[in-house]
Amino acid sequence: MHYTGRLAPSPTGLLHLGHAATFWTAYQRSLQHQGTLLLRNEDLDPQRSKPEYVDAMIEDLAWLGIDCAPPMIVQSHRISIYRAAFVRLLSHGYVYACTCSRKDLTQMIAAPHEDTDDEPVYTGHCRPAPNALPQTLQPSTNYRFRVPDGETIRFNDANLGPQSFTAGKDFGDFLVWRKDDLPSYQLACVVDDADSQITEVVRGADLLKSTARQILLQRALQLPAVDYLHTHLLRDEQGIRLAKRHDALALRTLRQQGHTPAEVVAMFSR
């Protein structure tokens, strides 16, 4: 099968050195396999996504020397496709309405699950009985995917080796459709990867549990499986992983300081 990878930045800030490290790995993988690399604009956060960040990410990737095949995939243009997948999940009883407010969820959680961006394990407060009939669509409501409690999801990572996560323990019922009538990251990612015929997903190790969730969605939607490679995360001097708040390590800032693309690549290739 022809190798197809993808870069999937969100236009909520400038790309930084951590993005560059992961994206460079994805680019090298596509070159090694004589494959195709696609660019996907994950702009499903209407409050934080900005056109200027889209322009910046295209320009910064080109400056770094990463070539992506046109056209760019824009998630905000694909809502109807995600909705169709969500309706399939709903009609087969894989998802259910969750009316918990953010305050409710906060009160249900005694402590953060772990020191990452990973969402806490849901308590099942709104989960229907196992033999309940599929629900009908309700407007302005969050919907969660019901995970198979106790099942261990396994996959082999091309960088980190064998991985396993147990549903209901390592992660719980997760959001697939938001009450603002938009898909969650998990659902949009799975639908786009299948639609683009992605063969390998290269991304950061902070998304390992997301891979387990997405494997469940692939199965429920009867979509093809893909291969995965999760890169080690770059961290600052305090050991905190790089994020968009690290303006000093934004590619745009490094460019303005006079660094060359080769020097930037050397920064994360040590």
MARDO-734940 format. One record per residue (C-alpha): x, y, z; residue in one letter; residue number from 1. Coordinates in Angstrom, 3 decimals, always signed. Last residue first. Layout:
BEGIN
<r x="X" y="Y" z="Z" rest="A" nr="NUM"/>
...
REM end
This chain:
BEGIN
<r x="+20.809" y="+16.056" z="+19.426" rest="R" nr="270"/>
<r x="+18.208" y="+16.096" z="+16.675" rest="S" nr="269"/>
<r x="+15.898" y="+18.659" z="+18.280" rest="F" nr="268"/>
<r x="+18.249" y="+21.649" z="+18.068" rest="M" nr="267"/>
<r x="+19.957" y="+20.334" z="+14.921" rest="A" nr="266"/>
<r x="+16.706" y="+20.758" z="+12.992" rest="V" nr="265"/>
<r x="+16.649" y="+24.405" z="+14.061" rest="V" nr="264"/>
<r x="+20.257" y="+24.904" z="+12.928" rest="E" nr="263"/>
<r x="+19.482" y="+23.345" z="+9.534" rest="A" nr="262"/>
<r x="+16.468" y="+25.619" z="+9.108" rest="P" nr="261"/>
<r x="+18.710" y="+28.646" z="+9.721" rest="T" nr="260"/>
<r x="+18.601" y="+30.700" z="+12.889" rest="H" nr="259"/>
<r x="+18.562" y="+34.472" z="+12.450" rest="G" nr="258"/>
<r x="+16.708" y="+35.529" z="+15.577" rest="Q" nr="257"/>
<r x="+13.645" y="+36.192" z="+13.431" rest="Q" nr="256"/>
<r x="+13.672" y="+32.551" z="+12.349" rest="R" nr="255"/>
<r x="+13.853" y="+31.370" z="+15.959" rest="L" nr="254"/>
<r x="+10.899" y="+33.592" z="+16.820" rest="T" nr="253"/>
<r x="+8.782" y="+32.259" z="+13.938" rest="R" nr="252"/>
<r x="+9.712" y="+28.697" z="+14.846" rest="L" nr="251"/>
<r x="+8.393" y="+29.325" z="+18.339" rest="A" nr="250"/>
<r x="+10.982" y="+28.534" z="+21.007" rest="L" nr="249"/>
<r x="+10.848" y="+31.902" z="+22.762" rest="A" nr="248"/>
<r x="+7.051" y="+31.801" z="+22.616" rest="D" nr="247"/>
<r x="+6.864" y="+28.775" z="+24.917" rest="H" nr="246"/>
<r x="+3.120" y="+29.206" z="+25.544" rest="R" nr="245"/>
<r x="+2.504" y="+27.083" z="+22.466" rest="K" nr="244"/>
<r x="+3.733" y="+24.044" z="+24.340" rest="A" nr="243"/>
<r x="+7.046" y="+22.352" z="+25.115" rest="L" nr="242"/>
<r x="+6.920" y="+19.650" z="+27.737" rest="R" nr="241"/>
<r x="+7.847" y="+20.743" z="+31.228" rest="I" nr="240"/>
<r x="+11.186" y="+19.374" z="+32.473" rest="G" nr="239"/>
<r x="+12.221" y="+22.671" z="+34.054" rest="Q" nr="238"/>
<r x="+14.803" y="+23.310" z="+31.292" rest="E" nr="237"/>
<r x="+12.125" y="+22.822" z="+28.643" rest="D" nr="236"/>
<r x="+10.842" y="+19.517" z="+27.325" rest="R" nr="235"/>
<r x="+10.669" y="+17.873" z="+23.915" rest="L" nr="234"/>
<r x="+8.254" y="+14.966" z="+23.792" rest="L" nr="233"/>
<r x="+9.327" y="+11.535" z="+22.553" rest="H" nr="232"/>
<r x="+7.712" y="+10.646" z="+19.232" rest="T" nr="231"/>
<r x="+4.726" y="+8.372" z="+18.748" rest="H" nr="230"/>
<r x="+4.689" y="+6.207" z="+15.638" rest="L" nr="229"/>
<r x="+1.433" y="+4.553" z="+14.670" rest="Y" nr="228"/>
<r x="+0.135" y="+2.224" z="+11.968" rest="D" nr="227"/>
<r x="-3.430" y="+2.460" z="+10.666" rest="V" nr="226"/>
<r x="-6.561" y="+0.336" z="+11.039" rest="A" nr="225"/>
<r x="-9.256" y="+0.466" z="+8.390" rest="P" nr="224"/>
<r x="-12.717" y="+1.816" z="+9.293" rest="L" nr="223"/>
<r x="-15.598" y="-0.305" z="+10.508" rest="Q" nr="222"/>
<r x="-17.182" y="+2.656" z="+12.336" rest="L" nr="221"/>
<r x="-17.123" y="+0.824" z="+15.674" rest="A" nr="220"/>
<r x="-13.691" y="-0.633" z="+14.972" rest="R" nr="219"/>
<r x="-12.168" y="+2.696" z="+13.974" rest="Q" nr="218"/>
<r x="-13.760" y="+4.307" z="+17.028" rest="L" nr="217"/>
<r x="-12.163" y="+1.731" z="+19.319" rest="L" nr="216"/>
<r x="-8.785" y="+2.285" z="+17.638" rest="I" nr="215"/>
<r x="-9.299" y="+6.006" z="+18.189" rest="Q" nr="214"/>
<r x="-9.619" y="+5.571" z="+21.924" rest="R" nr="213"/>
<r x="-6.409" y="+3.536" z="+22.101" rest="A" nr="212"/>
<r x="-4.642" y="+6.135" z="+19.960" rest="T" nr="211"/>
<r x="-5.884" y="+8.889" z="+22.236" rest="S" nr="210"/>
<r x="-4.154" y="+7.039" z="+25.044" rest="K" nr="209"/>
<r x="-0.834" y="+7.435" z="+23.241" rest="L" nr="208"/>
<r x="-1.445" y="+11.126" z="+22.519" rest="L" nr="207"/>
<r x="+1.166" y="+12.582" z="+24.897" rest="D" nr="206"/>
<r x="+3.732" y="+10.506" z="+22.978" rest="A" nr="205"/>
<r x="+3.712" y="+13.033" z="+20.148" rest="G" nr="204"/>
<r x="+2.533" y="+12.346" z="+16.600" rest="R" nr="203"/>
<r x="+3.205" y="+10.215" z="+13.519" rest="V" nr="202"/>
<r x="+0.135" y="+8.468" z="+12.080" rest="V" nr="201"/>
<r x="+0.829" y="+5.833" z="+9.435" rest="E" nr="200"/>
<r x="-1.294" y="+4.517" z="+6.550" rest="T" nr="199"/>
<r x="-3.539" y="+7.538" z="+6.042" rest="I" nr="198"/>
<r x="-6.239" y="+6.825" z="+3.475" rest="Q" nr="197"/>
<r x="-7.395" y="+10.461" z="+3.495" rest="S" nr="196"/>
<r x="-10.969" y="+9.445" z="+4.399" rest="D" nr="195"/>
<r x="-9.695" y="+7.037" z="+7.041" rest="A" nr="194"/>
<r x="-7.410" y="+9.585" z="+8.684" rest="D" nr="193"/>
<r x="-10.115" y="+12.243" z="+8.445" rest="D" nr="192"/>
<r x="-12.776" y="+10.113" z="+10.148" rest="V" nr="191"/>
<r x="-10.427" y="+9.028" z="+12.935" rest="V" nr="190"/>
<r x="-9.187" y="+12.564" z="+13.613" rest="C" nr="189"/>
<r x="-12.673" y="+14.082" z="+13.576" rest="A" nr="188"/>
<r x="-13.892" y="+11.506" z="+16.096" rest="L" nr="187"/>
<r x="-11.040" y="+11.887" z="+18.576" rest="Q" nr="186"/>
<r x="-10.785" y="+15.675" z="+18.337" rest="Y" nr="185"/>
<r x="-14.439" y="+16.006" z="+19.258" rest="S" nr="184"/>
<r x="-17.040" y="+16.781" z="+16.647" rest="P" nr="183"/>
<r x="-18.953" y="+20.077" z="+16.540" rest="L" nr="182"/>
<r x="-22.587" y="+20.849" z="+17.304" rest="D" nr="181"/>
<r x="-21.882" y="+23.301" z="+20.166" rest="D" nr="180"/>
<r x="-22.998" y="+20.464" z="+22.467" rest="K" nr="179"/>
<r x="-19.921" y="+18.513" z="+21.509" rest="R" nr="178"/>
<r x="-19.753" y="+15.137" z="+19.812" rest="W" nr="177"/>
<r x="-17.241" y="+12.352" z="+20.478" rest="V" nr="176"/>
<r x="-16.401" y="+12.811" z="+24.175" rest="L" nr="175"/>
<r x="-14.843" y="+9.904" z="+25.997" rest="F" nr="174"/>
<r x="-16.067" y="+7.030" z="+28.132" rest="D" nr="173"/>
<r x="-13.070" y="+6.038" z="+30.233" rest="G" nr="172"/>
<r x="-9.312" y="+5.846" z="+30.005" rest="F" nr="171"/>
<r x="-6.617" y="+3.866" z="+31.817" rest="D" nr="170"/>
<r x="-9.174" y="+1.949" z="+33.876" rest="K" nr="169"/>
<r x="-12.480" y="+1.801" z="+31.981" rest="G" nr="168"/>
<r x="-10.725" y="+0.640" z="+28.836" rest="A" nr="167"/>
<r x="-7.339" y="-0.945" z="+29.531" rest="T" nr="166"/>
<r x="-4.333" y="+0.466" z="+27.697" rest="F" nr="165"/>
<r x="-1.573" y="-1.490" z="+25.962" rest="S" nr="164"/>
<r x="+1.524" y="-0.462" z="+24.009" rest="Q" nr="163"/>
<r x="+4.189" y="-2.563" z="+22.294" rest="P" nr="162"/>
<r x="+7.215" y="-0.583" z="+21.041" rest="G" nr="161"/>
<r x="+8.013" y="+3.095" z="+21.591" rest="L" nr="160"/>
<r x="+9.108" y="+4.079" z="+18.074" rest="N" nr="159"/>
<r x="+7.048" y="+2.019" z="+15.606" rest="A" nr="158"/>
<r x="+4.274" y="+1.637" z="+18.182" rest="D" nr="157"/>
<r x="+2.652" y="-1.764" z="+18.379" rest="N" nr="156"/>
<r x="-0.985" y="-1.752" z="+19.365" rest="F" nr="155"/>
<r x="-3.070" y="-3.131" z="+22.203" rest="R" nr="154"/>
<r x="-6.454" y="-2.164" z="+23.623" rest="I" nr="153"/>
<r x="-7.211" y="-4.054" z="+26.813" rest="T" nr="152"/>
<r x="-10.898" y="-4.706" z="+27.435" rest="E" nr="151"/>
<r x="-12.006" y="-4.235" z="+31.028" rest="G" nr="150"/>
<r x="-14.822" y="-1.825" z="+30.321" rest="D" nr="149"/>
<r x="-15.804" y="-1.728" z="+26.652" rest="P" nr="148"/>
<r x="-15.858" y="+2.054" z="+26.095" rest="V" nr="147"/>
<r x="-19.117" y="+3.967" z="+25.681" rest="R" nr="146"/>
<r x="-18.466" y="+6.900" z="+23.389" rest="F" nr="145"/>
<r x="-19.751" y="+10.162" z="+24.852" rest="R" nr="144"/>
<r x="-22.212" y="+12.724" z="+23.541" rest="Y" nr="143"/>
<r x="-22.546" y="+16.368" z="+24.591" rest="N" nr="142"/>
<r x="-25.925" y="+18.010" z="+24.099" rest="T" nr="141"/>
<r x="-27.105" y="+21.172" z="+22.370" rest="S" nr="140"/>
<r x="-29.642" y="+19.284" z="+20.248" rest="P" nr="139"/>
<r x="-30.792" y="+15.731" z="+21.087" rest="Q" nr="138"/>
<r x="-30.320" y="+12.842" z="+18.684" rest="L" nr="137"/>
<r x="-32.189" y="+9.695" z="+19.612" rest="T" nr="136"/>
<r x="-30.747" y="+7.095" z="+21.937" rest="Q" nr="135"/>
<r x="-29.979" y="+3.482" z="+21.105" rest="P" nr="134"/>
<r x="-31.999" y="+1.081" z="+23.279" rest="L" nr="133"/>
<r x="-30.750" y="+0.276" z="+26.764" rest="A" nr="132"/>
<r x="-29.348" y="-3.219" z="+27.424" rest="N" nr="131"/>
<r x="-26.080" y="-1.991" z="+28.965" rest="P" nr="130"/>
<r x="-27.850" y="+0.560" z="+31.180" rest="A" nr="129"/>
<r x="-27.273" y="+4.200" z="+30.266" rest="P" nr="128"/>
<r x="-24.083" y="+6.156" z="+31.078" rest="R" nr="127"/>
<r x="-24.845" y="+9.608" z="+32.477" rest="C" nr="126"/>
<r x="-22.731" y="+9.359" z="+35.663" rest="H" nr="125"/>
<r x="-20.229" y="+6.998" z="+34.072" rest="G" nr="124"/>
<r x="-17.377" y="+8.273" z="+36.236" rest="T" nr="123"/>
<r x="-15.327" y="+9.530" z="+33.284" rest="Y" nr="122"/>
<r x="-11.600" y="+8.783" z="+33.486" rest="V" nr="121"/>
<r x="-9.800" y="+12.132" z="+33.442" rest="P" nr="120"/>
<r x="-8.821" y="+13.769" z="+30.124" rest="E" nr="119"/>
<r x="-5.193" y="+13.541" z="+29.017" rest="D" nr="118"/>
<r x="-3.312" y="+16.842" z="+28.834" rest="D" nr="117"/>
<r x="-0.625" y="+15.321" z="+31.009" rest="T" nr="116"/>
<r x="+0.257" y="+15.104" z="+34.691" rest="D" nr="115"/>
<r x="-2.079" y="+12.269" z="+35.564" rest="E" nr="114"/>
<r x="-5.677" y="+11.600" z="+36.557" rest="H" nr="113"/>
<r x="-6.077" y="+15.016" z="+38.152" rest="P" nr="112"/>
<r x="-7.547" y="+14.686" z="+41.634" rest="A" nr="111"/>
<r x="-10.897" y="+13.950" z="+43.287" rest="A" nr="110"/>
<r x="-12.858" y="+14.227" z="+40.067" rest="I" nr="109"/>
<r x="-16.645" y="+14.185" z="+40.331" rest="M" nr="108"/>
<r x="-16.760" y="+17.835" z="+41.385" rest="Q" nr="107"/>
<r x="-14.896" y="+18.907" z="+38.246" rest="T" nr="106"/>
<r x="-17.284" y="+16.916" z="+36.050" rest="L" nr="105"/>
<r x="-20.296" y="+18.577" z="+37.605" rest="D" nr="104"/>
<r x="-18.744" y="+22.020" z="+37.138" rest="K" nr="103"/>
<r x="-18.074" y="+21.263" z="+33.475" rest="R" nr="102"/>
<r x="-21.723" y="+20.328" z="+33.164" rest="S" nr="101"/>
<r x="-22.878" y="+16.733" z="+32.972" rest="C" nr="100"/>
<r x="-25.641" y="+16.255" z="+30.399" rest="T" nr="99"/>
<r x="-24.014" y="+13.337" z="+28.620" rest="C" nr="98"/>
<r x="-25.957" y="+11.810" z="+25.736" rest="A" nr="97"/>
<r x="-24.926" y="+8.333" z="+24.654" rest="Y" nr="96"/>
<r x="-22.608" y="+6.723" z="+22.133" rest="V" nr="95"/>
<r x="-22.067" y="+3.224" z="+20.736" rest="Y" nr="94"/>
<r x="-25.769" y="+2.444" z="+20.422" rest="G" nr="93"/>
<r x="-25.793" y="+1.567" z="+16.731" rest="H" nr="92"/>
<r x="-27.843" y="+4.624" z="+15.736" rest="S" nr="91"/>
<r x="-25.556" y="+6.903" z="+17.758" rest="L" nr="90"/>
<r x="-22.358" y="+5.636" z="+16.160" rest="L" nr="89"/>
<r x="-23.841" y="+6.031" z="+12.692" rest="R" nr="88"/>
<r x="-25.074" y="+9.523" z="+13.607" rest="V" nr="87"/>
<r x="-21.519" y="+10.424" z="+14.659" rest="F" nr="86"/>
<r x="-20.108" y="+9.265" z="+11.321" rest="A" nr="85"/>
<r x="-22.655" y="+11.396" z="+9.448" rest="A" nr="84"/>
<r x="-21.858" y="+14.357" z="+11.687" rest="R" nr="83"/>
<r x="-18.148" y="+14.048" z="+10.888" rest="Y" nr="82"/>
<r x="-18.862" y="+14.231" z="+7.164" rest="I" nr="81"/>
<r x="-21.243" y="+17.180" z="+7.633" rest="S" nr="80"/>
<r x="-18.573" y="+19.063" z="+9.595" rest="I" nr="79"/>
<r x="-15.979" y="+18.855" z="+6.814" rest="R" nr="78"/>
<r x="-15.167" y="+22.481" z="+6.002" rest="H" nr="77"/>
<r x="-14.101" y="+23.223" z="+9.594" rest="S" nr="76"/>
<r x="-11.609" y="+20.357" z="+9.252" rest="Q" nr="75"/>
<r x="-9.555" y="+21.947" z="+6.497" rest="V" nr="74"/>
<r x="-7.472" y="+19.492" z="+4.453" rest="I" nr="73"/>
<r x="-4.640" y="+21.218" z="+2.574" rest="M" nr="72"/>
<r x="-4.624" y="+20.405" z="-1.126" rest="P" nr="71"/>
<r x="-1.874" y="+19.729" z="-1.864" rest="P" nr="70"/>
<r x="+1.038" y="+17.439" z="-0.987" rest="A" nr="69"/>
<r x="+3.205" y="+18.577" z="+1.892" rest="C" nr="68"/>
<r x="+6.846" y="+19.629" z="+1.675" rest="D" nr="67"/>
<r x="+8.838" y="+20.200" z="+4.854" rest="I" nr="66"/>
<r x="+11.887" y="+22.412" z="+4.321" rest="G" nr="65"/>
<r x="+11.835" y="+24.368" z="+7.578" rest="L" nr="64"/>
<r x="+10.830" y="+27.471" z="+5.622" rest="W" nr="63"/>
<r x="+7.911" y="+25.577" z="+4.042" rest="A" nr="62"/>
<r x="+6.736" y="+24.445" z="+7.467" rest="L" nr="61"/>
<r x="+7.026" y="+28.007" z="+8.792" rest="D" nr="60"/>
<r x="+5.032" y="+29.503" z="+5.904" rest="E" nr="59"/>
<r x="+2.170" y="+27.018" z="+6.160" rest="I" nr="58"/>
<r x="+2.130" y="+27.341" z="+9.956" rest="M" nr="57"/>
<r x="+2.118" y="+31.127" z="+9.775" rest="A" nr="56"/>
<r x="-0.740" y="+31.350" z="+7.295" rest="D" nr="55"/>
<r x="-2.864" y="+29.080" z="+9.490" rest="V" nr="54"/>
<r x="-1.843" y="+31.098" z="+12.554" rest="Y" nr="53"/>
<r x="-2.994" y="+34.312" z="+10.856" rest="E" nr="52"/>
<r x="-6.360" y="+32.709" z="+10.140" rest="P" nr="51"/>
<r x="-6.995" y="+32.243" z="+13.892" rest="K" nr="50"/>
<r x="-8.328" y="+29.224" z="+15.794" rest="S" nr="49"/>
<r x="-8.919" y="+30.038" z="+19.481" rest="R" nr="48"/>
<r x="-12.671" y="+30.619" z="+19.795" rest="Q" nr="47"/>
<r x="-13.727" y="+28.447" z="+16.853" rest="P" nr="46"/>
<r x="-11.785" y="+25.385" z="+18.079" rest="D" nr="45"/>
<r x="-12.329" y="+22.981" z="+15.174" rest="L" nr="44"/>
<r x="-9.397" y="+24.319" z="+13.147" rest="D" nr="43"/>
<r x="-7.397" y="+21.126" z="+12.655" rest="E" nr="42"/>
<r x="-5.685" y="+22.196" z="+9.432" rest="N" nr="41"/>
<r x="-4.491" y="+18.983" z="+7.832" rest="R" nr="40"/>
<r x="-1.313" y="+18.811" z="+5.755" rest="L" nr="39"/>
<r x="-0.647" y="+15.640" z="+3.763" rest="L" nr="38"/>
<r x="+2.602" y="+13.695" z="+3.335" rest="L" nr="37"/>
<r x="+2.881" y="+11.230" z="+0.457" rest="T" nr="36"/>
<r x="+5.203" y="+8.262" z="+0.155" rest="G" nr="35"/>
<r x="+8.666" y="+7.298" z="-0.981" rest="Q" nr="34"/>
<r x="+8.788" y="+5.179" z="+2.204" rest="H" nr="33"/>
<r x="+11.909" y="+6.864" z="+3.567" rest="Q" nr="32"/>
<r x="+10.630" y="+10.248" z="+2.368" rest="L" nr="31"/>
<r x="+7.307" y="+9.820" z="+4.185" rest="S" nr="30"/>
<r x="+9.123" y="+8.794" z="+7.353" rest="R" nr="29"/>
<r x="+11.414" y="+11.816" z="+7.089" rest="Q" nr="28"/>
<r x="+8.411" y="+14.126" z="+6.875" rest="Y" nr="27"/>
<r x="+6.760" y="+12.537" z="+9.898" rest="A" nr="26"/>
<r x="+9.988" y="+12.875" z="+11.874" rest="T" nr="25"/>
<r x="+10.257" y="+16.523" z="+10.841" rest="W" nr="24"/>
<r x="+6.669" y="+17.063" z="+11.961" rest="F" nr="23"/>
<r x="+7.442" y="+15.650" z="+15.402" rest="T" nr="22"/>
<r x="+10.579" y="+17.747" z="+15.911" rest="A" nr="21"/>
<r x="+9.016" y="+20.874" z="+14.380" rest="A" nr="20"/>
<r x="+5.993" y="+20.653" z="+16.655" rest="H" nr="19"/>
<r x="+8.283" y="+20.518" z="+19.686" rest="G" nr="18"/>
<r x="+10.307" y="+23.462" z="+18.376" rest="L" nr="17"/>
<r x="+7.245" y="+25.673" z="+18.180" rest="H" nr="16"/>
<r x="+4.391" y="+26.271" z="+15.745" rest="L" nr="15"/>
<r x="+2.613" y="+29.538" z="+16.461" rest="L" nr="14"/>
<r x="-0.760" y="+29.553" z="+18.140" rest="G" nr="13"/>
<r x="-4.321" y="+28.234" z="+17.909" rest="T" nr="12"/>
<r x="-4.075" y="+27.056" z="+14.292" rest="P" nr="11"/>
<r x="-4.171" y="+23.339" z="+15.221" rest="S" nr="10"/>
<r x="-1.482" y="+21.233" z="+13.565" rest="P" nr="9"/>
<r x="-2.199" y="+17.924" z="+11.787" rest="A" nr="8"/>
<r x="+0.730" y="+16.684" z="+9.719" rest="L" nr="7"/>
<r x="-0.085" y="+13.616" z="+7.660" rest="R" nr="6"/>
<r x="+1.238" y="+10.330" z="+6.396" rest="G" nr="5"/>
<r x="+0.493" y="+8.269" z="+3.300" rest="T" nr="4"/>
<r x="+2.544" y="+5.236" z="+2.287" rest="Y" nr="3"/>
<r x="+1.231" y="+3.502" z="-0.822" rest="H" nr="2"/>
<r x="+0.000" y="+0.000" z="+0.000" rest="M" nr="1"/>
REM end
